[in-house]
Amino acid sequence: MEDMLPFQPSRPRRNRRNAAIRGLARETRLHPEQLIYPLFCVDGAGIEDPIGTLPGMARLSEDKLLAEIERSWNLGIRNFCLFPAVEEHLKDKTASHSWADDNFYLRIARNVKERFPECSLMSDVAMDPYSSDGHDGVVTEEGRIDNEATLPILARMSVAQAQAGFDWIGPSDMMDGRIGVIREALDENGYHETGILAYTAKYASAFYGPFRDALDSAPKSGDKKTYQMDPANVAEALRELEFDEMEGADIVMVKPALAYLDVIRAVKEHTALPVAAYNVSGEYALVKAGAAAGFLDAEAGMLEVLGAIRRAGADIILTYFAPDYAAWYKAQHG
């Protein structure tokens, strides 16, 4: 009969009939313990300074930061990454405040680890928060980023952060050879247990804008294209991966995430190390702004974004969505 359906013994829709069956067939899962929550800290007390371009996020003084970590901990988040918003008068061309005894960032890290000894705490290693030039490396008189002059600064910064109690050193600078130099400096100073989460493939992206607003760390001149990667390249990421593995990285990362899902997949297929991805400020802000304008559902957008990053191969995701996702997960799973 012309109206009869064709015989089809295999029907994919049978595995989509209801929520329980969809759960059985689900291929990609994400637990809050796989998330790292980035937080911005400032010196002082009682400060909760909203970041206009990053909805829901704020620059927090130590007391407010500890309260936010406690709230997140109760939701199931165990991993945190701290970024310092440094006052302009403390910045110079060599980022010397990054290892100063009175550095509030190092003090806050010590107090976080004292209050939450079981948490996993990741640092940021780069000159730009402390640099009067706003670059991740030393700027010469000719305006060039001096790779070799930058490496000992990054090493000294890393040792100071390890001493403060950070579990993971997070070199985000993209200088050549910095993983090996940092690993050697950590080991020479007795920090054999401190890990390195390397920003292996960090691209010169348009999606960093809100982050730079948060830290007031945009370059004072030029751009970062001579050290951050060209968005057109994938094979280059695998070359960076090879170097980072050889130099002693414990975890490798792709940043940003959404526009680089193919890079995440390529890196995952070429390493036995855990692979992280940074769902960066601009990616997060687009979902939040779209939801505020009524263009999409915030929760559904969050779940789709994080699911895509996980599906691409990321074992770990740095994301500002961390508390929102953890709250959703807790409501679903108890």
N, C-alpha and C positions, 0 to 999 in steps of 0.2 A: 504493500500500500504506500502511496506517495506521501501520506501524512505521518508515517511511522518514523521514529527516530532511528538513526543508524546504530547498529550494534557497536557498543563501546564497553568492553569488559573492564577497562581501567578508567576510573573516574576520580581525578584529583579532588573534586569537591567533597567526596565522602570524608576526607580528612579535615574538612572545615565546618562540619555540621553544627558544632556548638563549642562553647569556650573550653570545655573539658577536653574534647578531642583535639581542638587546635593546640592546647597545651601539650598533649602527648606528641604531636607532630612538630612542635616548635624546634627549630634548628639552632637558634641563637639566643643565648641567655646572658643577662648581665646582673651581677650582684653588687650591692653598694660597696662591698669590700674591694672591688676592682676600680673604684673611683678615687681620685685625688682631688681635693677641694682647694682651689687657689684662693688665698686671702691676702688683703692689702693691709699693712700695718704702718702706723705713724707713732711718733714720740708724743708723750703726754698722757692725759687721763680724761675719761669721760667723753672721748671724741668718737663720734659716729658720723662721718662726713660722706653723704651720699655721692656717688659718681654718676653724673647726669647721663653720660653715654653708655652706662652699664647698669641697666635697671635692676634694682634689688641688691646691688653690691655697694659697699662703702669702704672708705679708709677708716680703720679701727685702731684706737689706742689699745694698750695691753689689756686693760680690764674688759673692754668690749670684745676684744678678740678672744679672750679666754671664755667669755660667755657664749660667743658664737661657736667655738669649738665644742663646748659642753653640749649645746643644743644639737649640734651635728653628730656628736658622739652618741647621744641618746637615740638618734635616728639610724645609727648603724654605720656611720662614716668613720673610718679608722686612719685615713691618710690625708695629710694636709701639706700644702706648699705655701710658703710665706714669701711675699714680695714687699720690699721697703719703699715707702714714699719719703724721700730724704729732702730736708730743707736745703734751699739753694746755697746758703752760706757754708754748708758742710761739703759742697762739691768742689773738686779740683781736677786737674788734668790727669792725675794718676789714681784717682778713686781711693785715696789714702784713708778716708773715713771707714771704708769697708772692713778694715781689721782693727779699728781703734778700740781701746778698752771701754770707752763710753758709748759705743755704737748701740743704739736702742734695739736694732734688729737682732743682734746677738744676745742681748739681755732678754728680749721677749722669747727667743728660742729656748734659752735655758729655763725660763719660767714655764713655758708650755710643757717641756719635757718633765719638769718637776711635778706639775699638776696632772699631766696625762702621760705617765711613763710608758704606757703600752701603745701610744699612738706612733705612727710612722710620719716623720717630719722631713720634708724636702726643702732644700734651699734654692736660691737663685744665684748663680755665679756669672756675673757679667759686670762690666764697668758702668754701663749706662745709668743705673740709678744714682751712682755716686760721681759721675763724670760731669764736669762743667761743659764738656763738648757734646754730651748726650749720645756718645757712641759706645759700642761694646768693646772698643780697643783704644789704645793710645793714638792720638791724632798728632801727626808731625806738623811742622811749620808749613809744609807744602800741602797739607790737607789729606795726606795719605794715612791709612790705618796701618800702624806698625805691628805686625803679627808677633815678631820676636820680642819686642819690648813689652807686649801685653801679657805674655805667658807667665812670667814670674809674679805679676800682679794677681793674676787669676789663681795661681798656686797659693800665694799668701792668703788671699781671700778665702780659699777653700779650707785651709788649715784652721783659720779662725772660726769658720762655721762648724767644722768638725769638733773643735774644742767646745763650742757652745752647745753641742748635743744633737745637731742635725744627723739624721740617719742616712740621708741621701744628699749628695752634692749634685746640683743640677746646672751644669755648664750650658748656658744658653747663648754664648757669645759667638760661636762658629769660627773661632780662630783655629788654624791648622795646628795639630799636634797637642792641643790643650788637654785631651783626656790622659795621654801618657804623662805629661808634666804634672798634672794634678794627682794622678795615681801615685807617682813617685814621691811627691811631696807629702801626701797623706801617709804613705807607708814609712817614710823616713821619720815622721813625727809620731809614729805609733798608732795611727788610726787605720789599722788593717781591716777593721770591721765596718768602717764607713763606706757605703756604696756610692757608685756614680751612676746617676740616671742621665744619660747623654742626650742632648738635643742633637740627634744624629743628622736629620734632614730638616733643617729649619729654613723655610723659604722666605724670600723678600715679598711679603704679602700685604695686600690692602686691608686685611682683616685684623690688624693689630691696633687700629686707631683708638678704640676705647681703653685698651690697656695703657697706651702711652699717655692718655688723658689722666688715668688713675695715678700714674707715677710721675707725671710731668717729665717724661724721659725721652721725648722726641729729639732727634739730632738737631743741634743748633745750626748746622750747615750740611749740605749734601744729603746722601741717603745711605742705606746699608747694603746696597747691591754688590759691593765688592767683597763682602764676606757672607751674607746670607744668600741662599741658593736661588737660581733662576727658576720661576714657576714652570717653565717649559720642560724641565729635565727630570727624568726618572733614573736613568742609568747612573747619573752622578750620585744619587742617593745611595745606591748600592756600593759605590766607591767609598763614600763617607762611612757607610756601615762597616766595610772591611777594615778601615783604619780604626774606628772606635772599638771594634771587637779586639783587634790586635793590641790596642793601647790599654785595655783593661776595663771597658765599660761593663756594667752589670745589667743595665736595662737600656734599650735604645728607643728613641722617640721620633715621631714625625709630627711636624707642626707647620701649618694648621692641619686640621683633620678633614673637614667636609669636602674641600676642593682637591684633596690629595688622597682620596680613598684608594686610588690605584697604586699610589706609593706605599701606603700602609700594607696593601696586599703583597706588593713586590718585596718589601722588607721582611714581612712575615715568612715568605717563601724562601728567603735566603739566610735566615738566622735561626739558631736554637735558643737565643736569648729572649726573655720577655719583651714584647713590643708595646710601647705606650704611644698614645696619640693625644695631642692637645686640642680640645674643642675650644678654640680661642675666643677672645672677647667679642670680636665682630660677628662671629657665627652665632654666639649666644644672644647678642644684642638684636640681631635680625629677627630671631624667633620672638623675643620679648616685645620688640617694637611692632611686629606684625600682629601679635596677639592683642596688644593694646589698641591697635587700629581696627580690630575686628576682622582681620584678613584670615586668621587661622586660629585653631584651638591651641593654647599654650602647652597643655599637657600632652596632647597627641603629637604636636610638633617636637617636643622634647624627646618623647619616646622613639619617634621615628629617626631623629638625628642620632641619638646615642646608639640605637639599634643598628644603624647603618655603619657607624664607626666600629662597633664590635664585630659586625658581620664581615667587614673588610679585613679583619684579622687582629685588631687591637686587643691585647690582653688587659691593658690598663688605660683608663681615660682620665685625663685632667679636664675638669669641666666645672663651670660656675653653676651648672644645673645640679651639682651633687646633692645639696639638701632637698631640692624639689624631687629629684628622682628617689632618694632614700625615703622620703615621706610617702611617695606613691607606692614604693615597694613594700614598705611596712604596712600600709593599708591593705595591700593585696595579699600579703603573706603572713602578717601578724608578727 
